[in-house]
Amino acid sequence: MNLVKEHMSWNFRLYRKWFSTRPINLKWILLVILVFPMFAATWEMKKSSGFSPLQLLGLLVFAFGLMSIVGKKNRAPNLIFSFYIFLLLLVINLLLVFFYEGSFSQFGDTIRTILPFLLFFYFRKHLNSIIDIEGFLITFLIASIFPIATLYYEILFNPIREVYNTASRGGGLRLSGFYADLFGYMSHLICGFMCYCYFYIKYSKRRKKHFIFSNMGFLLVLLICLIGIYNLRHQASWAVSLALLLIFVYYIRKQVSAFQLVVFFVVAISAGGYFYTQIFEILFAKDIAVFEGGARETAALNGRVYLWKKYYAFWENFNVLGQWIGAGFAQHEKSNIMMGGGMHNDYVRLFFSTGIIGIVCYVSFLVYLIRNSIKIKQVEFRYLMLASVIVIIMYSISALPLLASGAMMYFLMAVISQTNKRIVE
């Protein structure tokens, strides 16, 4: 397919041609992205049958991903050495816990924990052109139509499931639709907005643009995202979305008119002001009480600080190997919990999973990703890469973007896998 990236404008015909000509090693993951929202909606089947189609899809992705990265040598440059140390410690600890537990459930947890990093190397090997990266972004946007349409059905008409926050978390109805949690929606709102910003920055250099990339189009897309995030009532997502907006305004400042820049700043300041006056004190009431001394510090982050302190007490009694290179070496009955999703924090989870050495290596990899992001020459790719790393860093404080974030995990792995590759330099 003869495409020139600087002058190419995507449309349905071009996308269909691009999709049909992709090699099978890339096409299968594109199909997974397209059907993922439907499979994610089957999570409740696990309660009745013990196994859901979503779990089956994850297992197939793991198998196909593994087969797709073995054999042919990866042409991508090597990564920082500490990342490989971190991965080695993570895999060894997972296997030690699996052999200790010996359960089918632990087998599933092991596969699920390794899957994001398997996808990282898969995308690193099979996304090798700007055209394919943009095609992936458009595929993700198409997949987002169903969950976002479902979310707005709930907002405008009737909730599919009524799940209410506790009073300490601000109260109110939290929408999750057919999905296990709000990340079924949030992954498409956050990552969809990042896709849009990528194309907005790219097309801002052109005189003739589609309406969706005009000032009014930007406001429309931003309202869709912010109204959706508001109705999902999630603390971390407000902080993440505002950070993404500010990074976007920073990178677009030299490519738009002074009037457009003023519009962007007004929107950003208005959104930030509304968040602070109408949402912050409600959603963060418990954390404010901790800061002001009206509640115990263990109540911070919706009680997660208490959870971390509880399991840190177990870690303090681990042997030296368990503390320095991972809880799997402690062979403790709580190791599987400490390495699982119950920690609600990826830093804590990976700290327990790989020990002091492992978490230092992981943090060094995040710093490495940020440094590489800043070096990218194309502004749209610089935004996309840096925004993806920021999403991982911020969500990891109170959520699990590398374990339980639905489609977001696929998106983030696809983007950050391009670090230090020449096609985005």
C-alpha positions as CSV (number, residue, x, y, z in Angstrom):
1,M,0.0,0.0,0.0
2,N,1.6,3.2,-1.2
3,L,1.0,5.7,1.6
4,V,2.9,8.9,2.5
5,K,2.4,9.6,6.2
6,E,2.9,13.4,6.0
7,H,0.0,13.9,3.6
8,M,-2.2,11.0,4.4
9,S,-5.8,11.5,5.6
10,W,-7.5,8.5,7.0
11,N,-11.0,7.6,5.9
12,F,-13.1,4.4,6.0
13,R,-12.0,3.3,2.6
14,L,-8.3,3.8,3.4
15,Y,-8.7,2.1,6.8
16,R,-10.4,-0.9,5.2
17,K,-7.6,-1.3,2.7
18,W,-5.0,-1.0,5.4
19,F,-6.7,-3.5,7.6
20,S,-7.2,-6.0,4.8
21,T,-3.5,-5.9,3.8
22,R,-2.0,-6.4,7.3
23,P,-0.1,-9.6,8.0
24,I,-1.8,-12.2,10.1
25,N,0.6,-11.6,13.0
26,L,-0.8,-8.1,13.3
27,K,-4.3,-8.6,12.1
28,W,-5.3,-11.0,14.9
29,I,-4.6,-8.5,17.6
30,L,-6.6,-5.8,15.7
31,L,-9.5,-8.2,15.7
32,V,-9.0,-8.7,19.5
33,I,-9.1,-5.0,20.0
34,L,-12.4,-4.7,18.0
35,V,-14.2,-7.5,19.9
36,F,-12.7,-6.8,23.3
37,P,-15.6,-4.6,24.6
38,M,-18.1,-7.3,23.8
39,F,-16.1,-10.0,25.5
40,A,-15.5,-7.7,28.5
41,A,-19.3,-7.5,28.9
42,T,-19.4,-11.3,29.6
43,W,-17.6,-11.1,32.9
44,E,-20.7,-12.1,35.0
45,M,-20.7,-15.6,33.3
46,K,-17.7,-16.4,35.6
47,K,-20.1,-16.4,38.6
48,S,-22.3,-19.2,37.1
49,S,-19.9,-21.3,35.1
50,G,-16.6,-20.5,36.8
51,F,-15.1,-19.3,33.6
52,S,-16.0,-16.4,31.2
53,P,-15.4,-15.8,27.5
54,L,-13.2,-12.9,28.5
55,Q,-10.8,-15.2,30.4
56,L,-10.8,-17.5,27.4
57,L,-9.9,-14.5,25.1
58,G,-7.1,-13.5,27.5
59,L,-5.7,-17.1,27.4
60,L,-5.8,-17.1,23.5
61,V,-4.1,-13.7,23.4
62,F,-1.4,-15.0,25.6
63,A,-0.9,-18.1,23.4
64,F,-1.0,-16.3,20.1
65,G,1.2,-13.5,21.5
66,L,3.8,-16.0,22.7
67,M,3.8,-17.8,19.3
68,S,4.1,-14.4,17.5
69,I,7.3,-13.3,19.3
70,V,9.3,-16.5,19.3
71,G,11.3,-17.5,16.3
72,K,12.1,-14.5,14.1
73,K,14.5,-12.2,15.7
74,N,13.2,-8.8,16.9
75,R,14.8,-5.9,14.9
76,A,14.1,-3.4,17.7
77,P,17.0,-2.0,19.7
78,N,17.7,-3.3,23.2
79,L,16.1,-1.7,26.2
80,I,17.6,-0.6,29.5
81,F,19.1,-3.6,31.2
82,S,17.3,-3.1,34.5
83,F,14.0,-3.8,32.7
84,Y,15.1,-7.3,31.9
85,I,16.2,-7.8,35.5
86,F,12.7,-6.7,36.7
87,L,11.0,-9.1,34.3
88,L,13.2,-12.0,35.2
89,L,12.4,-11.5,38.9
90,L,8.7,-11.1,38.2
91,V,8.5,-14.3,36.2
92,I,10.6,-16.3,38.7
93,N,8.4,-15.1,41.7
94,L,5.2,-15.9,39.8
95,L,6.4,-19.4,39.1
96,L,7.5,-20.0,42.7
97,V,4.1,-18.9,44.0
98,F,2.3,-21.0,41.4
99,F,4.3,-24.1,42.4
100,Y,3.6,-23.3,46.0
101,E,-0.2,-22.8,45.5
102,G,-0.6,-25.4,42.7
103,S,-4.1,-24.1,41.9
104,F,-5.9,-23.4,38.7
105,S,-6.8,-20.0,40.0
106,Q,-3.1,-19.2,40.6
107,F,-2.3,-20.4,37.0
108,G,-4.8,-17.8,35.7
109,D,-3.3,-15.1,37.9
110,T,0.2,-15.9,36.6
111,I,-0.9,-15.7,33.0
112,R,-2.7,-12.4,33.6
113,T,0.3,-10.8,35.4
114,I,2.7,-11.8,32.6
115,L,0.3,-10.9,29.7
116,P,1.0,-7.1,29.7
117,F,4.7,-7.6,29.3
118,L,4.2,-10.3,26.7
119,L,2.1,-7.8,24.8
120,F,4.8,-5.2,25.2
121,F,7.3,-7.4,23.3
122,Y,4.6,-8.5,20.8
123,F,3.8,-4.9,19.8
124,R,7.4,-4.0,19.8
125,K,8.0,-6.7,17.2
126,H,4.9,-6.3,15.0
127,L,4.2,-2.5,15.1
128,N,7.0,-1.3,12.9
129,S,5.6,1.7,10.9
130,I,3.9,4.9,11.6
131,I,1.0,3.7,9.3
132,D,0.5,0.7,11.5
133,I,0.6,2.6,14.7
134,E,-2.0,5.1,13.4
135,G,-4.1,2.2,12.1
136,F,-4.0,0.7,15.6
137,L,-5.2,4.0,17.1
138,I,-8.1,4.1,14.7
139,T,-8.9,0.5,15.5
140,F,-9.1,1.4,19.1
141,L,-11.3,4.3,18.4
142,I,-13.7,2.1,16.4
143,A,-13.7,-0.4,19.3
144,S,-14.6,2.5,21.7
145,I,-17.9,3.2,19.9
146,F,-19.8,0.4,21.8
147,P,-18.7,1.2,25.3
148,I,-19.0,5.0,25.0
149,A,-22.5,4.6,23.4
150,T,-23.5,2.3,26.2
151,L,-22.1,4.8,28.8
152,Y,-24.2,7.6,27.3
153,Y,-27.3,5.4,27.3
154,E,-26.8,5.0,31.0
155,I,-26.2,8.8,31.5
156,L,-29.1,10.0,29.4
157,F,-31.7,7.2,29.9
158,N,-31.3,4.5,32.5
159,P,-28.5,2.8,34.4
160,I,-27.9,-0.8,33.5
161,R,-26.7,-1.7,37.0
162,E,-27.1,0.5,40.1
163,V,-23.9,0.5,42.0
164,Y,-23.6,3.3,44.6
165,N,-20.5,4.7,46.2
166,T,-20.3,4.8,50.0
167,A,-20.8,8.2,51.7
168,S,-17.1,8.3,52.5
169,R,-16.4,8.1,48.8
170,G,-18.7,10.9,47.9
171,G,-21.8,8.8,47.4
172,G,-23.8,8.8,44.2
173,L,-24.4,6.3,41.4
174,R,-21.3,4.8,39.8
175,L,-21.9,3.6,36.2
176,S,-20.3,0.4,35.0
177,G,-22.9,-1.1,32.6
178,F,-22.1,-4.6,31.4
179,Y,-18.6,-4.4,32.7
180,A,-16.9,-5.7,35.9
181,D,-15.8,-2.2,36.9
182,L,-15.6,1.3,35.6
183,F,-12.4,0.6,33.6
184,G,-14.7,-1.0,31.0
185,Y,-15.7,2.6,30.2
186,M,-12.7,4.5,31.5
187,S,-10.2,2.7,29.3
188,H,-12.0,3.9,26.2
189,L,-12.6,7.4,27.4
190,I,-9.0,8.1,28.5
191,C,-7.3,6.2,25.7
192,G,-9.8,7.4,23.1
193,F,-9.0,11.0,24.1
194,M,-5.3,10.3,23.7
195,C,-6.0,8.9,20.2
196,Y,-8.0,12.1,19.3
197,C,-5.2,14.4,20.6
198,Y,-2.7,12.5,18.5
199,F,-4.6,13.2,15.3
200,Y,-5.5,16.7,16.3
201,I,-1.9,17.6,16.8
202,K,-1.0,16.0,13.5
203,Y,-3.7,17.7,11.5
204,S,-3.3,21.1,13.2
205,K,-0.5,21.7,10.7
206,R,-3.0,21.7,7.8
207,R,-5.1,24.6,6.6
208,K,-8.1,22.4,5.6
209,K,-9.3,20.2,8.4
210,H,-12.3,18.1,9.2
211,F,-14.9,19.6,11.6
212,I,-13.9,17.2,14.3
213,F,-10.4,18.8,14.4
214,S,-11.8,22.4,14.6
215,N,-12.2,24.4,17.8
216,M,-15.8,23.3,18.1
217,G,-14.9,19.7,17.3
218,F,-12.3,19.7,20.1
219,L,-14.8,21.1,22.6
220,L,-17.3,18.4,21.6
221,V,-14.8,15.6,22.1
222,L,-13.6,17.1,25.3
223,L,-17.2,17.4,26.7
224,I,-17.9,13.8,25.7
225,C,-14.9,12.7,27.7
226,L,-15.3,15.0,30.7
227,I,-19.1,14.3,31.1
228,G,-18.3,10.6,30.9
229,I,-15.6,10.8,33.5
230,Y,-17.7,12.9,35.8
231,N,-20.5,10.3,35.8
232,L,-18.0,7.5,36.5
233,R,-17.0,9.2,39.8
234,H,-13.4,8.0,40.0
235,Q,-10.9,10.1,41.8
236,A,-7.7,9.0,39.9
237,S,-9.4,9.5,36.5
238,W,-10.1,13.2,37.1
239,A,-6.4,13.7,37.9
240,V,-5.3,11.7,34.9
241,S,-7.7,13.5,32.5
242,L,-6.6,16.9,33.6
243,A,-2.9,16.0,33.3
244,L,-3.5,14.7,29.7
245,L,-5.3,17.9,28.9
246,L,-2.5,20.1,30.2
247,I,0.1,18.1,28.3
248,F,-1.9,18.4,25.2
249,V,-2.2,22.2,25.5
250,Y,1.5,22.4,26.1
251,Y,2.4,20.5,23.0
252,I,-0.2,22.2,20.8
253,R,0.8,25.7,21.8
254,K,3.1,26.4,18.8
255,Q,0.9,24.9,16.2
256,V,-2.4,26.8,16.7
257,S,-3.4,30.4,16.6
258,A,-3.4,32.7,19.7
259,F,-7.2,32.5,19.8
260,Q,-7.2,28.7,19.8
261,L,-4.6,28.7,22.5
262,V,-6.8,31.0,24.6
263,V,-9.7,28.7,24.1
264,F,-7.7,25.7,25.2
265,F,-6.5,27.5,28.4
266,V,-10.0,28.7,29.2
267,V,-11.3,25.1,28.8
268,A,-8.4,23.7,30.9
269,I,-8.8,26.3,33.7
270,S,-12.6,26.0,33.7
271,A,-12.4,22.2,34.0
272,G,-9.8,22.5,36.7
273,G,-11.8,25.1,38.6
274,Y,-15.0,23.0,38.3
275,F,-13.1,19.9,39.5
276,Y,-11.7,21.8,42.5
277,T,-15.0,23.5,43.6
278,Q,-17.6,20.9,42.8
279,I,-15.8,17.5,42.8
280,F,-12.5,17.6,44.8
281,E,-14.0,18.0,48.3
282,I,-16.6,15.3,47.6
283,L,-14.5,12.6,46.1
284,F,-11.4,13.3,48.3
285,A,-13.4,13.9,51.5
286,K,-11.7,11.0,53.3
287,D,-8.2,12.0,52.2
288,I,-8.8,15.6,53.2
289,A,-9.9,14.4,56.6
290,V,-6.7,12.4,57.0
291,F,-4.6,15.5,56.0
292,E,-6.4,17.7,58.5
293,G,-6.1,15.2,61.2
294,G,-9.8,14.3,61.4
295,A,-9.2,10.6,60.4
296,R,-6.5,8.0,60.8
297,E,-3.8,7.9,58.1
298,T,-4.9,4.3,57.3
299,A,-8.1,5.7,55.9
300,A,-6.3,7.5,53.1
301,L,-7.0,6.5,49.5
302,N,-10.3,4.8,50.5
303,G,-8.6,2.7,53.1
304,R,-5.9,1.3,50.9
305,V,-3.2,2.7,53.1
306,Y,-4.5,0.3,55.8
307,L,-4.4,-2.5,53.4
308,W,-0.8,-1.8,52.4
309,K,0.4,-1.5,56.0
310,K,-1.3,-4.8,56.8
311,Y,0.6,-6.7,54.2
312,Y,3.8,-4.7,54.7
313,A,3.8,-6.3,58.2
314,F,4.0,-9.7,56.6
315,W,6.8,-8.5,54.3
316,E,8.9,-7.3,57.2
317,N,9.0,-10.9,58.5
318,F,10.1,-12.4,55.2
319,N,13.6,-13.8,54.8
320,V,16.3,-11.7,53.1
321,L,15.6,-13.2,49.6
322,G,11.8,-12.5,50.0
323,Q,12.5,-8.9,50.8
324,W,15.2,-8.2,48.2
325,I,14.1,-10.2,45.2
326,G,10.4,-11.0,45.7
327,A,7.7,-12.5,47.9
328,G,7.8,-15.8,45.9
329,F,11.1,-16.7,47.6
330,A,9.5,-16.4,51.0
331,Q,7.1,-19.2,50.2
332,H,4.5,-17.6,52.4
333,E,0.8,-18.2,52.4
334,K,0.1,-14.5,51.8
335,S,2.5,-14.2,48.9
336,N,-0.1,-14.8,46.2
337,I,-2.4,-12.1,47.7
338,M,0.5,-9.6,48.0
339,M,1.4,-10.2,44.3
340,G,-2.2,-10.0,43.1
341,G,-4.8,-7.4,42.3
342,G,-5.9,-7.0,45.9
343,M,-3.2,-4.4,46.5
344,H,-5.0,-1.8,44.3
345,N,-1.6,-0.2,43.6
346,D,0.9,-1.4,40.9
347,Y,3.9,0.0,42.8
348,V,3.0,-2.0,45.9
349,R,2.1,-5.1,44.0
350,L,5.3,-5.0,42.0
351,F,7.3,-4.2,45.1
352,F,6.0,-7.3,46.8
353,S,6.4,-9.3,43.5
354,T,10.0,-8.4,42.8
355,G,11.4,-7.1,46.0
356,I,13.6,-4.1,46.6
357,I,15.8,-4.8,43.6
358,G,12.8,-5.3,41.3
359,I,10.9,-2.2,42.2
360,V,14.1,-0.1,41.8
361,C,14.5,-1.6,38.3
362,Y,10.9,-1.0,37.4
363,V,11.0,2.7,38.5
364,S,14.2,3.1,36.5
365,F,12.4,1.8,33.4
366,L,9.6,4.4,33.9
367,V,12.2,7.1,34.1
368,Y,13.8,5.6,30.9
369,L,10.4,5.8,29.1
370,I,10.0,9.5,30.1
371,R,13.4,10.4,28.9
372,N,12.9,8.6,25.6
373,S,9.4,10.3,25.2
374,I,10.9,13.8,25.5
375,K,13.5,13.0,22.8
376,I,10.9,12.2,20.1
377,K,10.9,14.7,17.3
378,Q,7.3,14.3,16.0
379,V,5.1,16.3,18.4
380,E,2.1,14.0,18.0
381,F,4.2,10.9,18.9
382,R,5.9,12.8,21.7
383,Y,2.5,13.6,23.2
384,L,1.2,10.0,22.7
385,M,4.2,8.4,24.3
386,L,4.5,10.8,27.2
387,A,0.8,10.7,27.9
388,S,0.8,6.9,28.0
389,V,3.7,6.9,30.5
390,I,1.9,9.5,32.7
391,V,-1.3,7.4,32.6
392,I,0.7,4.4,33.9
393,I,2.5,6.4,36.6
394,M,-0.6,8.1,37.9
395,Y,-3.1,5.3,37.8
396,S,-0.6,3.0,39.5
397,I,-1.0,4.9,42.7
398,S,-4.5,3.6,43.3
399,A,-5.3,1.2,40.5
400,L,-3.7,-1.5,38.4
401,P,-3.1,-0.3,34.8
402,L,-0.7,-3.2,34.1
403,L,-3.1,-5.9,35.4
404,A,-6.8,-4.9,35.6
405,S,-7.5,-2.0,33.3
406,G,-9.3,-3.8,30.5
407,A,-8.6,-2.4,27.0
408,M,-6.4,0.3,28.5
409,M,-3.7,-2.3,29.1
410,Y,-3.5,-3.2,25.4
411,F,-3.4,0.4,24.4
412,L,-0.7,1.4,26.8
413,M,1.5,-1.6,25.9
414,A,1.2,-0.9,22.2
415,V,2.3,2.7,22.7
416,I,5.2,2.4,25.2
417,S,6.5,-0.6,23.2
418,Q,7.7,1.9,20.6
419,T,10.2,3.5,23.0
420,N,13.6,4.1,21.4
421,K,12.5,2.7,18.0
422,R,13.6,4.8,15.0
423,I,10.1,5.0,13.4
424,V,9.0,7.4,16.2
425,E,12.3,9.3,16.7
